[in-house]
Amino acid sequence: MTDPAFLQLPDLASRTLAGSVVYANDELFAQRENLVTPEPPAFDTGDFGHKGKVYDGWETRRRREPGHDFAIVRLGVPGVVRGVVIDTAWFTGNYPPFASVDAVETEGYPTPDQLLAAPWQPILDKVALAGDTANTFAVDSEFRWTHLRLNIFPDGGVARLRVHGEPRPDPAFLTGTIDLAALEHGADVVDCSNRFYSSPRNIIAPGRARHMGEGWENARRRDGGNDHVVVRLAGEGHVDHVEIDTSYFVGNAPGWARLIGIPDGAALSDESAWVELVPRTALLPDCRHRFRVDAAVPLRHVRLDVYPDGGIARLRVHGRLTSPAAEI
């Protein structure tokens, strides 16, 4: 069975993007915060606490009265939701048989009490869940949301909630010089030659990588070619300076790298349309490299080539959105 296409989109609720679980009506057995942990859920058969079996997820007590349990998630980056994963990994006799998802768009930073009174809209009707399963559901909605509410019926445990979609950040914060390649600003990876060890999307994640596993690492090349990744910027923009960071890549950093860009409307396959930003340059291992850029035209995509292969921790493309792009 083919995985849903929406799984290729970023997880807007992930703690990596500063997602948070701001409220749950019950979390007696396991904390609500586990829902947005980026790592896969773990399980230890012998791990028991004073409240019972310890689960890497969110688990409520057995209900003895009418009603259902729910948790409210603040998306790390607001966006259009294309699909959700309600993962019941390791929950077998204690998972909820049904779930639904509501959403709301709010300004600022509402309190839990304000969110409880918010005008929630359903984006996933009540659906059946299977235990110990990553239950996937497509979402048909074109609206931008800031918070989601996971409802479980009547109670039970959910290991992770993944909210895959397209980032739609507040344009009021995209003024001046920003990182045009930041996932949290609406950029994303659109092409990559190899993602054997880790996702290329890591290089546009917020913050600094804490270890090698938080970067992009490809397999060792034996064919004489080179690896690359293409990033769609947050919008068309004028690039001022860039960073190519090989932090934590010591024996497996690229020997060299090159960065090129292409204007909006040009075909990515048109080699003549690409503009050189950083010529092929030797890189050091475990080093944050910074380069001034003098691009004559605004750019929509950038392509990072590494020679012949190797790991990159972060790519930053600092610049200013064009006036039309800033108004979208």
URKAKA-V542984 format. One line per field, one symbol per residue. burial: # if it has 9 or more other ideal C-beta (glycine too) atoms within 8 Angstrom, else .. A space follows every 10 residues. Layout:
burial = ???
This chain:
burial = .....##.## ########## ####..#.## .#.####... #......... ...####### ..#....### ########## ########## #...##.### ######.... ...##..#.. ..##..#.#. ###.###.#. #...###### ########## #########. ...#...#.# #########. .#..#..#.# #####...#. .#.#####.. #....##### ########## #########. .###.##### ###..#.#.# ..###.##.. #.#.###.#. #.#.#..### ########## ########## ##..##..
